[in-house]
Amino acid sequence: MTAVVKNEAFEVHHELDTCGLFCPEPVMMLHNKIRDMKSGEVVRVIATDPSTQRDIPKFCNFLDHPLLDQNEQDNQYVFWIRKREH
């Protein structure tokens, strides 16, 4: 799947659906997913918990994974995250 965010096109390698889950589960699932990904791969995360708007950017910042973009669509929060290069 290819995504275009902020006029930048990039390939999305993984999708993580955490809809219906509440803190801390979405971030825990993201952590596990990132661990299984290769450097440079992108994951699209879909969530319904409003706290993910705060928690996922903090997770990315703390572990130095680029948060390519985030937005809200149809009462869902969507994040595009690239696994950091080693």
C-alpha positions, -999 to +999 in steps of 0.1 A: +000+000+000+013+035-008+003+065+013+007+102+004+010+124+035+021+160+034+029+156-003+054+128+005+046+093-009+059+063+010+051+026+011+032+013+041+045-021+050+023-029+080-011-020+094-020-022+131-057-020+140-061-012+177-097+000+175-117-007+206-086-010+228-077+014+255-044+026+271-019+011+275-028-017+249-024+003+217+011+015+226+021-020+238+009-035+205+028-008+186+059-016+205+056-053+196+049-045+160+079-021+157+102-048+172+092-072+145+097-047+116+128-040+096+145-006+098+129+020+076+096+001+072+064+021+078+034+010+099-001+026+098-018+025+132-056+029+135-069+036+170-102+048+187-087+057+221-083+095+222-052+091+245-033+076+216-031+112+203-007+119+232+008+084+238+019+074+203+038+106+196+055+103+230+064+067+222+078+077+188+098+106+203+112+086+232+123+057+209+134+079+180+109+064+155+098+092+130+061+099+132+054+107+096+019+120+102-012+117+123-048+126+117-084+119+127-107+102+102-143+091+110-137+090+148-105+071+144-070+083+150-045+073+123-007+074+126+021+066+101+053+056+118+087+047+103+110+024+122+142+042+129+173+034+109+201+017+129 
